Amino acid sequence: MRRRHNVMCGVVGIFSRSPVNQPLYDALTMLQHRGQDAAGIVTCDGEGLHTRKGNGMVRDVFHTRHMRRIKGNIGIGHVRYPTAGKKKAKEAQPFYVNSPYGICLAHNGNLVNYEELYDMLATTDLRHLNSKSDSEVILNVFAHELQKIGKHGLMADRVFDATTELFKRASGGYAVVALIANNGLVAFRDPYGIRPLVLGKRDRSSGVEYMIASESVALDALDFELVRDVAPGEVIFIDNKGRLHSKICADETQWSPCIFEFVYFARPDSIIDGLSVYKARLRMGETLAKKIIQQNKHNDIDVVIPIPDTSRTPAVQVAHGLGVKFREGFIKNRYIARTFIMPGQKMREKSVKQKLNAIELEFKDKNVLLVDDSIVRGTTSREIIKMARRAGAKKVYFASAAPPVRHPNVYGINMPTSSELIASDCTEKEVEELIGADWLVYQDLDALIESVKYETSDINTFDTSCFSGDYVTGDVTDKFLKQLSDKNNG
């Protein structure tokens, strides 16, 4: 199995009646939480494609001189962090192929059948791949299928036909935006809707403008109205005149979004698949408080303290449900990247100490319940419990708003192998000892699902694979998981 560079990212595409360089930049800053490894923008002005991409945060990649060069009223953008491998400038997106038409593509997610597609592109489709990125594979599959259909003008039906074939070939979780030079903007979502993608619009005197993004917060920042989510297996084509065409192009679809988006990855002010991330996290706290009371572990808790920032929302409800004080016991350094998505274990451990500092008066001589959104590798949990004890806590209890993470996520979250997961082959009691807590409580999976799917929605089920080991695409075998583990540990 090739050592490939997978991605969990944020994507955006905008069709406007005025220059999109600044709106794309602003949208990417709103999606920065989805990746701080690299960023990129491609625009089209009718004369050519204009690109700027590189490693680093959005503010570091784009300067005034770059912004002046990325001209045009239509474009796509991307922020990235790697779920495997090291930083490489050539892995920054969007990617480009010149035939047919000139296509740029940005992608969020992972392919399960990457190896098969890579070999087929190289030996059968005779296409050269310049990286080990899933995104470049998707781009070349799309380009190959589009080129097979015909050369005389690009119409919506041809885009739909090409993507129909792509859906037959590509398995996994993916949300895609693509720019076809001088033709329009394309967006599509895998047949299970694993990775999020939303459609927005705004009316201007010059006409309707459209935006497609990973999360609704990007729309909010630019005053786009959230129209709806892109449906599983749906393709959207916005042509150069601003006409929107859409079609479900996958033969079979099932709405099964990744539940970990609601637990950790998405911003709380986002609406994903018609569901409020904020409300879902409030309910996670409510159900967690009920479990703590049922287990009769609430009587000696003096204070509930969240581990910033994602767990703050459920922690408020835990404190309310238990009838104890809620306090901010940790102050976060805003200039340190999210530790969960930082590459390398040593970097994550060092970052925890740089990121958080304890307020001693909130811990000294108290029994403290720490609340976090989840426990993945256990690195952050272990270091934070040590901080709480150094600050004078008598007892340190720990609550996870998510169930134990026991299985790899192969659809785009940075937990690729079981060997990295602290709960993969440990009981909850053993995890409690490993992280150094006096007591540990996890959310139940049924309670998590109930918390997220509270409102009426079109969701059939959720991808809960990292908790349950059930992979919605149905083609993740034990052999595949072993190969993945061997590759990343090799």
N, C-alpha and C positions, 0 to 999 in steps of 0.2 A: 504494500500500500504506500503510495507516494506521500511524502511529508508536505501536505498542502496547507495553505493559509486561508482558513475559513473566516467568516466575518459575522459579527453581530453589530448592526449599524443603524444609522438614521438616513432616510432618503427623502428628497423633495423634488418636485417638478412644478414649474410655473409657466403658464401661457398668459401673457400680459399684452396690454396695448401700449406699454411704455417699457423702458429698460428694466431688466430683471436682476441685474448684478447685485444691487443693494437688497432687494427683497429676498433673494436666495441666501445672501450672507446672513440677514436677520433670521431667516427660517433655520439655518444651520446652527446659529447660536442657541435657538430654542430647543434644538435637538442634541446639543452638545453632551447631555447626560448619556446619550446612547453610544458615545465613543469619543475618546480624546487622542487617539493614535494618529489619525490622518484626516484630511478634509480635501474636498475638491469641488469645483464648479465648472460646467461647460455650458456655453451659450451659443446661439446661432443668430446672425443678423442678416441673413439672406445672401451674404457674400461668402461666409465661411464659418467654421467652428472656432471658438475661442476658449482656451482651457487654462485653468490654474489649479494645481493640486500639489500636495506635499505632506510630509509628516508634521504632526503637531496639532495644537488646538486651532479653532477657526480663526481666532484673532492673530495667531502667529503665522498662519499660512497666507492670509490675504492682507496686503497692504494697499495703500492708495494707488501705487503704480500698477498693481495687478488688477484692481477694480476697474481702472480706466480701460484696460485691454479686453475685459470680458464683456463685450458689447452684444446687444440684441434683446429682443422682447420675449424670447422663449429660452428656457434652460433647465438644467437639472443640477442637483447638488447632493453631497454625500459626506457623512462623518462616519469614522470607522474605528473599531478596535479589533485586534486580532484575537481569535479564539484558538489559534495555534500558530507557532512560529514566531519569528522576531520581526521587528519593524523593518520594512523595506520600502523605499520610495516608490518602486515600481508596482507595489501592491495598492497604492492609493488609487481611489476611484474618483470619477467615472473612467471606465475603459472604453477603448475606441477600436472599431474596424472600419476600413474604408469601403468595403464592398459587402452588400449593395448599398448604394446611396450615401454612405457615411453614417454610422450608427455609434452613439455613445450610450453607455448603460451603467446604472448604479443599482446595487442589490443589497438586500438585508436578508440574511438567513444562511442555511447550509443545504447542500445537496447530499442525499444519501447515496445515490448512484454516481457520484463524481468520477470514480475510477473507470467505470464503463463508458461514460460519456467522453471522458478525456481520451481514452483509447480510440473510440469511434471517430471523434473529430480529427485525430491525427492520422489514422490509417484509412478511413473510409471517406470522410468529408474533405480530407486533405487540407486541413486548416492548422496553422501554426499558433501555438499558445505560448505566450511570453511570460507567464507567471503560473503559480500553483493555486490561483484563486478560483473558487466556485463561480464568482461573478463573471470572469472571463469565459468560463465554460458556457454559462447561460447566454452570454452575449453572442458567442460563436454559433451555438445551436439556433438561436433566434435568427441570426444573419443568414445561416445556411438555409433554413426553412424559407425565409423570405426571398432568397435568391432563386430557389427552386420554382417559385410560383410564377414569376414573370418579370420582365424588364421594362415594360411600357407603362410607366406611371404608377404611383403608389396610392391605392385607395383603401378605405377602411376594411373592405372584405378581404383584401390581401393580408393586411395586418392580422385580422382574426384567423384566417386560415393558417398563417405561419405559427401563430401562438397556439392554435389547436394542436399542431404537431409537436410543439415544444412541450405542452402539457403531457403528451403521450410519452415523451422521452425523459423528462426531468422529474425526479422524485425527491421530495424533501420539503423544507419550509423556505419559501422565498416571496418577498415583496419587491417589485422591480419598477423603476422608472427608466425610460429610454428616450433619447432625442434622436430623431432621424433628420439629418440635415436637409433644410429647406422643404420639409414635408410635415413635421408635426411632433407631438409628444405622445408617447405610449406608456401605459402603466398596466401592470397585471399582478395578480396574487395567486399563490398556489391553490390547488383544488380543495385544500383543507382549511385555508385561511389561517395558517399557523402564525405567520408573522403579520403584524398590523399594517393597514394602509387605509387612509381616509381621503375623501374627495371634498373639496370646498370650492366656492365661487363667490365673486363679488361683482356688482354691477357698477359700471363706469359710464360716463356720457359717451365714451368712444366704443362701448360694447362690453360684453360679459368677459370676465377673466376667470381662469381656473387655476387651482392649486391642488396638488396631490402630495401627501406627506405621511410619514410613519405615525405621527401623533397629531391630535387636534390642536395641541398647544401652539404648534407652528402656524396653524390657520388663524388662531386667536390674535397672535402678535401682529399679523398683517391685515386684520379686519376682513378676513374671508369667512363666509358663513359655512359652517359644517353642513354639507348636504347629506352625506351618508358615508358608510364604509364601502370600500371596494369589496365586492362579494367574492367568496372563494371561486376560483376558476374564471373570474371575470377579466375581460380586457377592455381598457378604455383607450380610445384614440382621439386626440384633439388635433384637428388638422390646422394648416397654416392660416386658415380663415377664422379659426376659433370655433368651429363646429365640433361638438362633442358626440362621438359615436361609442356605444358600449354593447358588449355581448358576452354572455356566459359561453366560454369556448371549451371548457373541460367536459368530457363525456359524463363523468360522475363527480359530484361535489358533496362535501360534508363540512359544515361550519364548526371547526374545532380549534379555536385560537389557543395559543400558549398561555396557560394560567400563570406562569411565572412573570409575565408582563405586569399582571395586576399585583403580584406579591412584591416585586422589586424594581423591574426595569423601567416601566413607564412612569412619567411624572404624575403626581396625584391629581393635577388639574386637567388631565387628559380624559377624553371619552373614547373608549375603544370598543368597537363592535356594539355600540349603543349602550355600553355599560360605563358608569362612572368609576374610575380607578379610586378616587377619594372615598366614595361611599363603600366600595368593596373593602377597602382597608379599615374603615370604621367598623364594619360588621365583623371583620377578622378579629378585631379587639374585643367585640362583644362576645363572640363565641369562645374566644380564648379565656376571658374572665369567667364564663360559666364553667369551663372545664377546671379551672383552678379552684373554684368554689366546690365543685363536685368532688374533687380530690382532697378537699379540706386542708389546703395549703395556704390559705389566705389570712389566717388569723394573726400571724405575727409579722406581716409585711408592713413596714413603716412608710415606704415611699416607692412609687413606680417611676423609673427613669428610662427614657428611650435612648437608643443608640442612633444618633442622627445619621441621615435625615429621614430615610424611607419609613422607619418604624415609628416616627412621631405620631402619625395618625392612629394606628391601632393602639399605641400605648395610652393615648388619652382615654380611649374607651375601656381599656383594661382597668385603669385607675378608677374611672367612674363606676364600672361594674363591681369593683372590689370595695368601693367606698373609702379609698385611701388617697393620700396626696399624690399629685403628679408634679414632678420637678424636672427641670433641665439640669442634669448633673454633669453633662459633657459639653464642652464648647468645641465647635468644629472649626478647623482652619479651612476657609473656603478656597484656598489656592492649591489644595492637594486633590489629585484626581481620585475618582471612586476606587477604593481598594479592591473591590470584587473584580473589576475589569482591568486591573493593572497586570501586565504580563510578568510572570516570574514570582515564585513564592517568597524569595528573600526581599524583593521589592515591596510585596504586599505587607510583610511583617514590619519593615522599616516605616512604611507609609502609615500604618495604624498609629504608631507613636507620634508621628509628625502631624497626623490629622486631628487627633482628639486630645483634649486635656480635661482632667477631672476637676470639678469644684468641690473641694474637700468638705465644706460645711454641709453639703447635701448627702454625704456618705458617712461621716464620722459617727460611730456608735449606733448605726442604724442597720436594720435588716432591709436590704434593697432588692427589689425585683427589677432586673434589667429586661427590656423588651427589644427584640430585634426582628426584622422582617423574615429572616431565614438563617440557617446555619449551613454553609456549603463546605468549605474546607476546614472551618473551625479556627483558622488563624486569627481573624478579627475577634471572635468570641473569647478565645483564650487570653489574648492581650488585654482586652477590655476588662475582663474579670480581675486580672492582675492589677489593673489601674484602680478598680473599685476597692480592692483590699488595701492597696497602698494608701488610698485616701481615707482609710479608717473604717470601712464597712465591717459590721459584726458578721453578717451573713450575706452571701450574694446568691440570689435565686436568678434563674434565667428562663425567659419565655420566648419561644419562636412562633411568630404569626403564621408560619408555614409548617407543613409536616416534614419529617426527616427526608433530606435529599439523598437518595440511595442509588440512583441510576444516572448514567450519562445523558446529557441533553445533546442530541445529534442534529437539532434543527436550528442551532445558532446561538445558544447561550454558552458562556465560557465555563463549562464544567464537562470537558470532553471524556474523561476516563474515571472509572470507579475508584481507582487507586488514589485519586485526589479528594474524594468525598469522605469526610470523617464518619458519616453514618452508613457507608456502603456495606460494611460487614460487622457493624457494632450494634448492640442493643442501645436503647435510649439511656439506660443506666451507665453503660460504658462510655457513651458520649459525654454524659454528665461528668464523669471522672476525668476524661481526657481534656475537657475545657476548664476544669477546676471549679465547677459550680457546686453549691451546697444542695441545689435541687434544680432539675431541668424539666420543663414541660413543653411539648410540641402541640401544635394545632393538629386536629384530625383532618384527614383528606376530605371526608364527606362535609365537614363543617366549612372547609375552605371553599369547596365548590358551591355550597349553599350561600356563602358570603358574597361570592363574585356574581353568581347567576341569580340575583334576587329580583331584579326587574324583568319585565317581559322582554324577550329578545329572540332572535332567530337562531341562536346558538344551539346546535344539536348536543354537543359535548365539548369538553376541553382536552387539549393535549396536556396531560398530567404526567408525562413519561418520566420526568426526573424524580417524581415521588412514587409512582406506581409501577414503572417499568413497562407500561403499555404504550406502544408507539403507534400513532394514528395512521401512518402511511402503510403499516402492515408488512413492510419489507426490511425491517431492522432485525437481523438475525444475530444469534450468539457469535457466529463466526465474524460478522462485521464488527461487532463490539470488541471482540478480542483483537482483531486487526487494528482497530482504532487505538486501543490501549497500547499495543505493542509499538505502534508507530510513534505515539506521543511520548512513550517511555524509552524509546530507542535512542 
